[in-house]
Amino acid sequence: MGRKGSPRSPQAEGGSRAASPPSSSPPSPLWALPEELLLLICSYLDAQALGRLGQVCRRLRFLSSRDLLWRRIARGCLNSGFTQLGTDLLMPWMELDGEYLYLSQAENIQAYQLCPGGTGLQRHPQAIFSGHQEDVCRFVLVNSHIVSGGGDGNIVLHKIHGSYSVKFSAHEQEVNCVDFQGGLIVSGSRDRTAKVWSLSTGRVGQCLHTVQTEDRVWSIAISPLLSSFVTGTACCGHTSPLRIWDLESGQLLTCLGTDFHRGAGVLDVFYETPSLLLSCGYDTYIRYWDIRTSTRKCVQEWEEPHDSALYCIRSDKNHMIASGSSYYGVVRLWDKRQTRCLQSFHLSSPTSSPVYCLRFSTTHLYAALASALHVLDFTAP
């Protein structure tokens, strides 16, 4: 028989001692550094360099696979390619106000003047509102004020006509949704809480109530009566994803619905009146609630015909509803007096994208996708 080969060293095997030098050599000074500093060093590497680093040894593989390092890279890859306005957008949100459209772009909110006839936007923004260190998740525009929640856990308040702005730390994780009415802000977060904030003089940014929702909060809205607010959550537990809370005390008032399936999270909610509410989400249904008649069952519902999750919803507070789907940029128009979709638009896009946000008037509809901002002109022949 031939001579047996000598055993391979742990370094060659990539074993647990691969990162350690031979016993005859002094230990590498690299491992004398605290983990926080090692992570900081690794944060300057791109995806390819991190992958190569992880092939050196098991210890470096463990270090280079930390979520903290890959989260930034993943966000940079998510839905990139929105270049129509000169920069990429990640999960954009927007609001219409007269002749202006406000659009979130990364950590900023930019105000664009609409072209004559509303068929497009001026190429350069008229104003830029900043303050977040990470992407703006959602924002609202009320009474010439912009209130935004960001991935940095902060809430920022801007006055449109002036330099006044306020920023305060709101949640431990991303602020997924906000609303603002009557001098109060409500916010919902991935940290499974909803909070009520004061904007009264001398109490700006003071938390009045913290509601433990026991689930990630995706959507939130204050009732027009300013007496309560509704939260839409991820539906990962055993409670209804739609719950109404007292605005003054923070106590639970009621749950809407009883037959939600696990994972049927509510991504958008919209009050038409103090008692009429629209909701949509992952279970592919638009639901119309009348809390005067029943909180256990909605009064009407419409199913997305292609079984797609519904990311956003809006209504003209009369008969018309517009919804945005999760695939191929599909926008659908619904008439409450009918059971089926009235009209659908498959918005062109290089890749499949959700409709993250939409707004519409009697003449135009604006839809924000990952790759473009689309304008539908209802007046065109």
C-alpha positions in Angstrom: 0.0 0.0 0.0 1.1 3.5 -0.6 2.2 5.8 2.1 -0.7 7.6 3.9 -0.8 11.3 3.6 -0.2 13.3 6.6 -3.3 14.8 8.4 -4.3 18.3 7.2 -3.9 21.1 9.6 -7.0 22.8 11.2 -6.2 25.8 9.1 -6.5 23.8 5.9 -9.7 22.2 7.0 -11.2 25.6 7.9 -11.8 24.3 11.5 -12.6 26.3 14.5 -8.9 27.2 15.0 -8.4 28.4 11.5 -8.3 32.0 12.7 -5.7 31.3 15.3 -2.0 31.4 14.4 0.3 28.5 15.1 1.2 28.0 18.7 4.7 29.1 18.0 3.5 32.5 16.8 2.0 35.3 18.9 -1.9 35.6 18.7 -3.2 37.9 16.0 -3.8 41.4 17.3 -7.1 41.4 15.3 -8.8 39.3 17.8 -7.8 41.6 20.6 -10.1 44.2 19.2 -13.7 44.5 20.7 -16.5 43.1 18.6 -18.0 46.5 18.1 -14.8 47.7 16.4 -14.6 44.7 14.2 -18.1 45.2 13.0 -17.3 48.9 12.3 -14.4 47.8 10.2 -16.5 45.3 8.3 -19.2 47.9 7.7 -16.9 49.5 5.1 -16.9 46.3 3.0 -19.2 45.7 0.1 -21.1 42.4 -0.5 -18.3 40.8 -2.5 -15.6 41.6 0.1 -17.8 40.4 2.9 -18.4 37.1 1.1 -14.6 36.6 0.6 -13.9 37.5 4.2 -16.3 34.8 5.3 -14.3 32.2 3.4 -11.1 32.7 5.5 -12.1 30.9 8.6 -15.1 30.0 10.7 -14.6 32.9 13.1 -14.6 35.5 10.3 -17.5 33.7 8.7 -19.5 34.1 11.8 -18.5 37.8 12.0 -19.2 38.6 8.4 -22.6 37.0 8.4 -24.0 39.3 11.1 -27.4 40.9 10.1 -26.0 44.3 11.1 -23.6 44.2 8.2 -26.0 42.9 5.6 -29.0 45.0 6.4 -27.4 48.1 4.9 -26.5 46.2 1.7 -29.9 44.6 1.5 -31.6 48.0 1.7 -29.4 49.3 -1.0 -30.5 46.5 -3.3 -34.2 46.7 -2.4 -36.4 48.2 -5.2 -33.5 50.3 -6.6 -33.8 51.8 -10.1 -36.2 54.7 -9.6 -34.3 57.3 -11.7 -37.0 59.3 -13.3 -36.6 62.1 -10.8 -32.8 61.7 -10.6 -32.5 59.5 -7.6 -33.5 56.0 -6.4 -36.6 55.6 -4.3 -37.2 53.0 -1.7 -40.8 52.3 -0.9 -41.9 55.8 -1.7 -44.8 57.7 -0.1 -46.5 60.8 -1.4 -49.2 63.5 -0.6 -51.0 65.9 -2.9 -51.6 69.5 -1.9 -53.0 71.9 -4.5 -50.4 72.4 -7.2 -47.7 70.4 -5.4 -46.9 66.8 -5.0 -44.7 65.8 -2.0 -42.7 62.6 -2.5 -40.4 60.8 -0.1 -37.0 60.0 -1.6 -34.6 58.1 0.7 -34.3 60.2 3.9 -35.8 63.4 2.3 -39.3 64.6 1.3 -39.3 66.7 -1.8 -42.0 69.1 -3.1 -42.5 69.1 -6.8 -44.8 71.5 -8.6 -47.3 69.9 -10.9 -47.1 70.7 -14.6 -50.0 72.6 -16.1 -52.9 70.3 -16.4 -51.5 68.0 -13.8 -49.9 65.6 -16.4 -46.5 65.5 -14.8 -44.0 67.2 -12.4 -41.4 69.9 -12.7 -38.1 68.1 -12.9 -36.5 70.0 -10.0 -38.0 70.1 -6.5 -39.2 73.4 -5.2 -38.3 72.5 -1.6 -36.6 69.7 0.3 -37.5 68.6 3.8 -34.8 66.6 5.7 -34.1 65.5 9.2 -34.0 61.7 9.1 -30.9 59.6 9.1 -32.6 56.7 7.3 -35.4 56.3 4.8 -38.7 58.0 5.4 -41.3 55.3 5.8 -44.5 57.4 5.7 -45.6 61.0 6.2 -48.7 63.0 6.2 -49.4 66.6 5.2 -52.0 68.5 7.3 -52.6 72.2 7.6 -49.3 73.2 6.0 -47.3 70.8 8.3 -45.5 67.6 7.3 -45.1 64.9 9.9 -42.9 62.0 8.9 -41.7 58.7 10.5 -38.5 57.1 9.5 -36.4 54.0 9.7 -34.2 55.7 12.3 -37.1 55.6 14.8 -37.6 59.4 14.8 -40.5 61.6 14.0 -39.9 64.9 12.3 -42.3 67.8 12.0 -41.8 70.5 9.3 -43.8 73.7 8.7 -44.1 74.0 4.9 -43.9 77.8 4.7 -41.0 78.5 7.0 -37.9 77.1 8.7 -39.6 75.7 11.8 -39.0 72.0 12.4 -39.0 69.6 15.3 -37.4 66.2 15.6 -37.7 63.7 18.4 -36.9 60.1 19.1 -40.2 58.1 19.0 -39.6 54.3 18.8 -36.9 51.7 19.2 -37.4 50.5 15.6 -38.8 51.9 12.3 -41.7 54.2 12.5 -43.9 52.5 9.9 -46.8 54.9 9.9 -48.0 58.3 11.3 -51.0 60.5 11.4 -51.6 64.0 12.6 -54.8 65.8 13.6 -55.9 68.3 16.1 -52.5 69.0 17.6 -51.8 65.3 18.2 -49.6 62.8 16.4 -50.1 59.0 16.4 -47.4 56.7 15.3 -47.0 52.9 14.8 -43.8 50.9 14.7 -42.1 47.6 14.1 -41.4 47.6 17.8 -45.0 46.5 18.4 -46.2 49.8 19.9 -48.4 52.7 18.9 -47.9 56.0 20.6 -49.8 59.3 21.0 -47.7 62.5 21.0 -48.5 66.1 22.0 -47.7 69.1 19.9 -49.1 71.6 22.4 -46.9 74.6 23.3 -44.4 73.5 25.9 -45.2 69.8 25.4 -44.0 69.3 21.8 -42.8 65.7 21.4 -44.1 64.5 24.8 -45.5 61.0 24.7 -49.0 60.9 26.1 -49.7 57.2 25.7 -47.9 54.1 24.7 -50.1 51.3 23.4 -48.7 47.7 23.5 -50.2 46.3 20.3 -48.2 43.0 20.6 -47.7 43.0 16.9 -45.9 45.1 14.3 -48.0 48.2 13.3 -48.2 48.8 9.5 -50.9 51.5 9.3 -52.6 54.0 11.5 -55.3 56.7 11.2 -57.0 59.2 13.5 -60.8 59.4 13.4 -62.2 62.7 12.0 -63.9 63.2 15.4 -60.5 63.3 17.0 -61.7 60.9 19.7 -60.0 57.6 18.6 -57.5 56.1 16.2 -57.3 52.8 14.4 -54.2 50.6 14.0 -53.6 48.0 11.3 -51.1 45.3 12.4 -49.3 42.3 10.9 -51.7 39.7 12.2 -49.0 37.4 13.5 -50.8 36.7 16.8 -54.3 35.8 17.9 -55.8 39.3 17.9 -57.6 41.2 15.2 -55.2 43.2 13.0 -57.7 46.1 13.1 -58.3 47.7 16.5 -59.7 51.1 17.6 -58.2 52.9 20.6 -59.3 55.8 22.6 -57.2 58.8 21.8 -57.5 60.4 25.2 -56.8 57.4 27.4 -55.0 55.0 25.0 -57.4 52.2 26.0 -58.7 49.6 23.5 -62.3 50.4 22.4 -63.1 47.6 20.0 -61.7 45.1 17.5 -62.9 45.0 13.9 -63.6 41.6 12.4 -63.3 38.0 13.7 -62.3 35.9 10.7 -58.8 37.2 9.8 -56.3 34.5 8.9 -52.8 34.5 10.4 -50.6 36.8 8.4 -53.5 38.8 7.0 -51.8 42.1 8.0 -53.4 45.5 7.3 -51.2 47.7 5.2 -53.4 50.7 4.8 -56.5 52.3 6.4 -58.6 55.3 5.4 -61.4 57.1 7.2 -64.1 58.4 5.0 -66.3 59.6 7.9 -66.1 59.1 11.7 -68.0 55.8 11.3 -66.9 54.6 7.8 -63.5 53.0 7.3 -61.7 51.3 4.5 -58.9 48.8 5.0 -56.7 46.6 2.8 -53.7 44.3 3.1 -52.1 41.0 2.7 -55.3 38.9 2.5 -56.1 40.5 -0.9 -59.4 42.1 0.2 -60.7 45.7 0.4 -63.1 45.9 3.4 -65.6 48.6 4.1 -66.5 49.0 7.8 -69.4 50.8 9.3 -68.8 50.8 13.0 -72.3 52.1 13.7 -73.8 48.8 12.5 -71.3 46.1 13.4 -67.7 45.7 14.5 -67.6 42.0 13.9 -68.2 42.0 10.1 -67.6 44.6 7.4 -70.6 45.8 5.4 -68.9 45.3 2.0 -65.8 43.6 0.6 -64.0 43.3 -2.7 -61.4 40.7 -3.6 -58.4 41.5 -5.7 -59.0 39.2 -8.8 -55.4 38.1 -9.2 -54.9 37.2 -5.6 -52.3 39.9 -4.9 -51.8 41.7 -1.7 -53.1 45.3 -1.6 -50.5 47.9 -0.5 -52.5 51.0 -0.5 -56.1 52.3 -0.9 -57.8 55.7 -1.3 -61.4 56.9 -1.9 -63.1 60.0 -3.1 -65.4 59.7 -0.1 -68.3 59.0 -2.5 -68.5 56.0 -4.7 -65.0 55.5 -6.1 -62.1 53.5 -4.6 -58.6 53.2 -5.9 -56.3 50.4 -4.8 -52.6 49.5 -5.5 -51.5 45.8 -5.8 -48.3 44.1 -4.9 -47.4 42.8 -8.4 -46.8 44.5 -11.8 -47.9 47.9 -10.7 -51.6 47.1 -11.0 -53.9 50.0 -10.0 -57.7 49.1 -9.9 -60.7 51.4 -9.7 -63.8 50.2 -7.9 -67.3 51.4 -7.7 -68.9 50.7 -4.3 -72.2 50.0 -6.0 -70.7 47.1 -8.0 -69.1 43.8 -6.8 -66.3 43.7 -9.4 -63.4 45.9 -10.4 -64.5 48.8 -12.6 -61.2 49.3 -14.4 -57.6 48.3 -14.0 -54.3 49.7 -15.2 -51.1 47.7 -15.6 -48.5 50.3 -15.2 -45.4 49.7 -17.3 -42.3 48.9 -15.3 -39.0 47.2 -16.1 -39.6 44.8 -13.2 -42.6 43.8 -11.1 -43.2 46.3 -8.3 -45.9 47.0 -5.8 -47.9 50.2 -6.0 -46.6 51.7 -2.7 -48.8 54.7 -2.7 -51.5 56.4 -4.8 -53.4 59.6 -4.7 -56.2 60.7 -7.1 -58.5 63.5 -7.9 -61.4 63.9 -10.3 -58.9 64.4 -13.2 -55.7 62.5 -12.4 -54.3 59.6 -10.5 -50.7 59.4 -9.2 -49.1 56.1 -8.4 -45.6 55.5 -6.9 -43.8 52.3 -7.9 -40.3 51.2 -7.2 -39.2 52.1 -10.7 -41.4 55.1 -11.7 -44.0 57.7 -10.7 -47.0 57.2 -13.0 -49.7 59.7 -13.8 -53.0 58.7 -15.2 -55.0 61.4 -16.9 -58.7 60.7 -16.7 -59.5 63.7 -19.0 -57.6 62.3 -22.0 -59.8 61.0 -24.8 
